C-alpha cells in the first residue's frame, strides 16, 4: 500500500488547509512510490530519450527506467489510484 490507514486518518483529521494536506500527500506518495518500485540491486532511474518507448507505468516497472514523461505518468497513476485527481501538464 502506498498509504496506510493510520496515515490516511492523520491526514484526514489535520487542521491544516486542504492545499497543505494535498501537498503532504503528494510528497508522501511520491516518496513511497520510489521506495516500493525500487529493486534492491536495480532501483528505478531516469533515462533521457525513452519517450515514447517506455512511458506506461507497467513498462517503467518492468524495465526499471523511463524518461521524465514516463515517471510523471507513473506518479499521476499512483495519485489517481488513491483517489487524488491528477493529470499531466506541459509534456
C-alpha positions in Angstrom: 0.0 0.0 0.0 1.1 3.5 -0.7 -0.7 5.0 2.3 -1.5 3.0 5.4 -4.8 3.6 7.2 -3.1 5.5 10.1 -1.6 7.9 7.6 -4.9 8.4 5.8 -6.6 9.1 9.2 -3.9 11.5 10.4 -4.0 13.5 7.1 -7.9 13.5 7.1 -8.0 14.7 10.7 -5.5 17.5 10.3 -6.4 21.1 10.9 -4.2 22.3 8.0 -5.7 23.7 4.8 -6.7 21.3 2.1 -3.9 22.6 -0.1 -1.3 21.9 2.6 -2.8 18.4 3.1 -2.7 17.7 -0.6 1.0 18.8 -0.9 1.8 16.5 2.0 0.0 13.5 0.5 1.6 14.0 -2.9 5.1 14.2 -1.4 4.4 11.1 0.7 3.1 9.1 -2.3 6.0 10.1 -4.5 8.5 9.0 -1.8 6.6 5.8 -1.1 6.3 5.0 -4.9 10.0 5.2 -5.4 10.6 3.0 -2.4 8.0 0.4 -3.4 9.1 0.2 -7.0 12.8 0.2 -6.4 14.6 -3.2 -6.5 17.4 -3.8 -4.1 20.1 -4.1 -6.8 18.4 -2.1 -9.5 16.4 1.0 -8.5 14.1 2.9 -10.8 16.1 5.5 -12.7 15.6 8.4 -15.1 17.0 7.8 -18.7 16.7 10.5 -21.3 15.3 9.8 -24.8 13.0 7.0 -23.8 9.7 8.5 -24.9 7.5 7.1 -26.4 9.1 3.6 -26.0 8.9 3.3 -22.2 6.3 5.5 -20.7 3.4 3.5 -19.3 3.6 2.5 -15.6 3.9 -1.2 -16.2 6.8 -0.7 -18.7 8.6 1.6 -16.2 8.4 -1.0 -13.5 9.4 -3.8 -15.9 12.4 -2.0 -17.4 13.4 -0.1 -14.3 13.8 3.2 -16.1 12.0 5.9 -18.1 12.1 9.4 -19.3 10.6 12.2 -17.2 7.3 11.7 -19.1 7.1 8.1 -18.1 8.0 8.8 -14.5 5.4 11.6 -14.4 2.7 9.3 -15.8 3.6 6.7 -13.2 3.2 9.3 -10.4 -0.1 10.5 -11.9 -1.4 6.9 -12.0 -0.4 6.4 -8.4 -2.1 9.6 -7.3 -5.3 8.6 -9.1 -5.2 5.1 -7.5 -5.6 6.6 -4.1 -8.4 9.0 -5.2 -6.4 12.1 -5.9 -7.4 13.8 -9.1 -4.2 14.3 -11.1 -3.3 15.0 -14.7 -0.2 15.6 -16.9 0.6 19.1 -18.0 3.4 20.5 -20.1 4.7 17.4 -21.7 
